[in-house]
Amino acid sequence: MSHLEKVIGQKIREVRHNSHLTQEAFAEEIQVHPSYIGPMEKGRKRPSIRTLIRISERFEVPIYEFFLNGEAAKNGPLLELNLMLSQRNRADQQMVLDLAKSLMKNLERKPMRAIAG
């Protein structure tokens, strides 16, 4: 199982818990077999795009949230960056990615010194 499958499964479990639903009731809401929920939440079974859309629409969770890893990605600079880039074309997105990779290489070679105030 991949890291992304675990992230998606954790978010599905979070949505179910926040809705105070059993696995059976949740399965009924999203029109899947109840035996599918446990393995899906553990990242052992992949939800289809259709299933993710059903969860997203039924529980009013933006679909991109199923792919975010951790609180920083949901509430911090990573979310802001993601939202900005999602409004740009592919060439602009690639340019920002290339720039970020270059910056990261520089940071790894020469750690930033604390700025004296």
Secondary structure as the mmCIF struct_conf table of DSSP 4:
data_model
#
loop_
_struct_conf.conf_type_id
_struct_conf.id
_struct_conf.beg_label_comp_id
_struct_conf.beg_label_asym_id
_struct_conf.beg_label_seq_id
_struct_conf.end_label_comp_id
_struct_conf.end_label_asym_id
_struct_conf.end_label_seq_id
HELX_RH_AL_P HELX_RH_AL_P1 HIS A 3 ASN A 18
TURN_TY1_P TURN_TY1_P1 SER A 19 HIS A 20
HELX_RH_AL_P HELX_RH_AL_P2 GLN A 23 ILE A 30
TURN_TY1_P TURN_TY1_P2 GLN A 31 GLN A 31
BEND BEND1 VAL A 32 VAL A 32
HELX_RH_3T_P HELX_RH_3T_P1 PRO A 34 TYR A 36
HELX_RH_AL_P HELX_RH_AL_P3 ILE A 37 GLU A 41
TURN_TY1_P TURN_TY1_P3 LYS A 42 GLY A 43
BEND BEND2 ARG A 44 LYS A 45
HELX_LH_PP_P HELX_LH_PP_P1 ARG A 46 SER A 48
HELX_RH_AL_P HELX_RH_AL_P4 ILE A 49 PHE A 59
TURN_TY1_P TURN_TY1_P4 GLU A 60 GLU A 60
HELX_RH_3T_P HELX_RH_3T_P2 ILE A 63 PHE A 67
BEND BEND3 GLY A 70 GLY A 70
HELX_RH_AL_P HELX_RH_AL_P5 GLU A 71 ASN A 75
BEND BEND4 GLY A 76 GLY A 76
HELX_RH_AL_P HELX_RH_AL_P6 PRO A 77 SER A 86
TURN_TY1_P TURN_TY1_P5 GLN A 87 GLN A 87
BEND BEND5 ARG A 88 ARG A 88
HELX_RH_AL_P HELX_RH_AL_P7 ARG A 90 ARG A 109
BEND BEND6 LYS A 110 LYS A 110
HELX_LH_PP_P HELX_LH_PP_P2 PRO A 111 ALA A 116
#
